[in-house]
């Protein structure tokens, strides 16, 4: 069947509704088959990266505490040397 025949038989609005229905069906299929799996994979990647960021943040906090302790001990050691001199 030709589109012109369909328009003549059913009317322009009916044919356009059918066309838009097919378009919505096509877009829905594309979203569910290609986009949703990609989004789910990206969510997993984001969660993994967030966990790594938290671990790095904890490592930075521990390293800062160690550096602060070393600096404090060095200052105390320097102060003891000055008193002994």
C-alpha positions in Angstrom: 0.0 0.0 0.0 1.1 3.5 -0.8 1.0 6.3 1.8 -1.3 8.3 -0.4 -3.8 5.4 -0.5 -3.6 5.1 3.3 -4.2 8.9 3.7 -7.1 8.7 1.3 -8.6 5.7 3.0 -8.0 6.5 6.7 -7.3 10.2 6.8 -4.2 12.2 7.4 -4.4 12.3 11.3 -4.9 8.6 11.5 -1.9 7.8 9.3 0.3 10.3 11.2 -0.7 8.8 14.5 0.3 5.4 13.2 3.6 6.9 12.0 4.3 8.6 15.4 3.4 5.4 17.1 6.0 3.5 15.1 8.5 6.3 15.9 7.8 6.0 19.6 8.2 2.2 19.4 11.5 2.6 17.5 12.9 5.1 20.1 11.7 2.9 23.0 13.4 -0.1 21.5 16.6 1.8 20.9 16.6 3.1 24.5 16.0 -0.3 26.1 18.4 -2.2 23.9 21.4 0.1 23.6 21.2 3.1 26.0 20.1 1.3 29.2 22.9 -1.3 29.2 25.4 1.5 28.6 24.0 3.6 31.5 24.1 0.6 33.8 27.7 -0.1 32.9 28.5 3.6 33.5 26.9 3.4 36.9 29.1 0.5 37.9 32.1 2.4 36.7 31.2 5.5 38.7 30.6 3.4 41.8 34.1 1.7 41.3 35.7 5.1 40.8 34.0 6.6 43.8 35.3 3.7 46.0 38.8 4.2 44.7 38.5 8.0 45.4 37.5 7.2 49.0 40.4 4.9 49.4 42.8 7.5 48.1 41.3 10.1 50.4 41.8 7.8 53.4 45.4 7.2 52.2 46.0 11.0 52.0 44.6 11.5 55.5 46.9 8.8 56.9 49.9 10.2 55.0 49.2 13.7 56.3 49.0 12.4 59.9 52.4 10.6 59.4 54.0 13.7 58.0 52.6 15.9 60.8 54.0 13.4 63.3 57.4 13.4 61.7 57.5 17.2 61.6 56.4 17.4 65.3 59.1 14.8 66.3 61.7 16.7 64.3 60.7 20.0 66.0 60.9 18.3 69.4 64.3 16.8 68.6 65.6 20.2 67.4 64.3 21.8 70.6 66.2 19.2 72.7 69.4 19.8 70.7 69.1 23.6 71.3 68.7 23.0 75.0 71.7 20.7 75.2 73.9 23.2 73.3 
